[in-house]
């Protein structure tokens, strides 16, 4: 299973993303990658191998910025190589996506996107291209572009999305695969497993099936699959003796 982490806030995003990926890596991974919004565009790196390899690769590179996404991959579609590692990007490189799960109709979608340039053999890569098809047409409305894209995809998945045009904004959604938002003070987090959130916050909002969330440094807005606003109180998650005690935490069946 792949792992997703995300951060928006005033602290440098890179260290938080790498820490989160290290915590998620215990589930097994064969490649890792990050993307950070620096206020002018997206800076990214991805590698085959463990998070340690990624950390060493970017040790001397400037990865400034207070928002970003990270991914630890366990290959399902496509081999283990840099091209298939996440994040994946739109043709113009302005939209980045990390993804856990599978896109069952990716071959059909890839044929529909005949004017797009693909650089990998993974099913994930159709997602940023589908978002790109809608993004400019909808006046750079990332939330709505993601919503329409998720309606095209069949499978079980969770995704995180960001764009070069909108610093400090993440959009995420899920169908069946787990995903949760962690709420902080002037900063917020995204992860596919609670272990990546608990070093920073114990206030958690798990997404239910087919929900979409928009996250920035001030908070989150939760929507159903048709962008009708949803309201849910955060749950307080406690940690004791190395074990997560999920007080009131209900796992969604999707």
Protein Blocks (a to p, Z undefined) as FASTA:
>chain_A
ZZddddddjbdfklmmmmmmmmmmmnopabdcddddehjaccddddeddfklmmmmmmmp
ccedjbdcddddddfedcadfklpccdddfkopaccddedjdfklmmmmmmmmmbccfbf
bfklmmmmmmmmmmmmnoopaklmmmmmmmmpgcddddddddfklghiacdddehiacdd
dddehiacddfbfklmmmmoccdcdddehiacdddfkbccdddfkopacdddddddddee
hiacdehiacdeZZ
